[in-house]
Amino acid sequence: MRKRGHKDAQSHIERMLGAIPRHCLLITVIDGHPATLSWLGGVQGHRTVSLGVEHFGQTGTVQDLYHHYGINAEAIVAAASELSVGRKISHIL
């Protein structure tokens, strides 16, 4: 642990994200407020786009609500396609 003098100690998330180049974009998705996972970009300095639910009180099926809030598979693929460099993603497998 760093606070106990182990300067080279790393947390689990530092080890996981350390393997991802910093130029890569992180897209976080949560069935909750998007700020909940926004801290992940600060671990290694990745640009982060956080998707989630910013307004509460809607009712419907899970599929309908995920579509409404933009956290369904199609919305995630669209965000990745729009925000990343390179060939656009044309469909979901």
C-alpha positions as CSV (number, residue, x, y, z in Angstrom):
1,M,0.0,0.0,0.0
2,R,1.4,3.4,-1.0
3,K,0.2,5.1,2.2
4,R,2.4,2.6,4.2
5,G,5.5,3.5,2.2
6,H,5.3,1.0,-0.7
7,K,5.8,3.6,-3.5
8,D,5.4,1.0,-6.3
9,A,2.1,-0.4,-5.0
10,Q,-0.8,-0.3,-7.5
11,S,-4.5,-0.8,-7.0
12,H,-6.4,-3.4,-9.0
13,I,-7.9,-0.7,-11.3
14,E,-4.5,0.9,-11.9
15,R,-3.2,-2.5,-13.1
16,M,-6.2,-3.1,-15.3
17,L,-6.2,0.3,-16.9
18,G,-2.4,0.5,-17.1
19,A,-2.5,-2.0,-19.9
20,I,-4.7,0.3,-22.0
21,P,-2.9,3.0,-24.0
22,R,-3.8,6.5,-22.9
23,H,-5.0,7.5,-26.3
24,C,-7.9,5.0,-25.9
25,L,-11.3,6.3,-25.1
26,L,-13.2,4.8,-22.1
27,I,-16.9,4.6,-22.4
28,T,-18.6,3.8,-19.1
29,V,-22.2,2.7,-18.8
30,I,-24.2,2.4,-15.6
31,D,-27.9,2.0,-14.7
32,G,-27.4,5.0,-12.4
33,H,-25.9,8.5,-12.6
34,P,-23.0,8.7,-15.1
35,A,-20.8,10.5,-12.7
36,T,-20.6,7.4,-10.6
37,L,-18.0,5.9,-13.0
38,S,-16.5,9.1,-14.4
39,W,-13.5,8.8,-12.0
40,L,-12.1,5.9,-14.0
41,G,-10.7,8.3,-16.6
42,G,-8.5,9.9,-13.8
43,V,-6.8,6.7,-12.9
44,Q,-4.4,6.7,-15.9
45,G,-5.5,9.9,-17.7
46,H,-7.9,8.4,-20.3
47,R,-10.5,10.5,-22.0
48,T,-13.8,9.2,-20.6
49,V,-17.4,9.4,-21.8
50,S,-19.9,8.4,-19.1
51,L,-23.4,7.2,-20.1
52,G,-26.1,6.7,-17.5
53,V,-29.4,7.9,-16.1
54,E,-29.5,11.6,-15.3
55,H,-33.3,12.0,-14.7
56,F,-35.3,9.6,-12.6
57,G,-39.0,8.8,-12.4
58,Q,-39.7,7.1,-15.8
59,T,-41.5,3.8,-15.9
60,G,-41.5,1.0,-18.5
61,T,-39.7,-2.2,-19.3
62,V,-35.9,-2.4,-18.8
63,Q,-35.4,-2.4,-22.6
64,D,-37.6,0.7,-23.0
65,L,-35.9,2.6,-20.2
66,Y,-32.4,1.7,-21.4
67,H,-33.4,3.0,-24.9
68,H,-34.9,6.2,-23.4
69,Y,-31.7,6.9,-21.4
70,G,-29.3,6.0,-24.2
71,I,-27.7,3.1,-22.3
72,N,-28.9,0.2,-24.6
73,A,-26.6,-1.7,-26.9
74,E,-27.4,0.5,-29.9
75,A,-26.7,3.7,-28.0
76,I,-23.4,2.4,-26.7
77,V,-22.2,1.3,-30.1
78,A,-23.3,4.7,-31.5
79,A,-21.3,6.5,-28.8
80,A,-18.3,4.4,-29.5
81,S,-18.6,4.9,-33.3
82,E,-19.1,8.7,-33.0
83,L,-16.4,9.3,-30.5
84,S,-13.6,7.1,-31.7
85,V,-11.3,7.6,-34.7
86,G,-11.4,5.1,-37.5
87,R,-13.9,3.0,-39.3
88,K,-17.5,3.4,-38.1
89,I,-19.3,0.5,-36.5
90,S,-22.2,-0.5,-38.9
91,H,-24.0,-3.1,-36.8
92,I,-24.1,-5.0,-33.5
93,L,-23.1,-8.6,-33.5
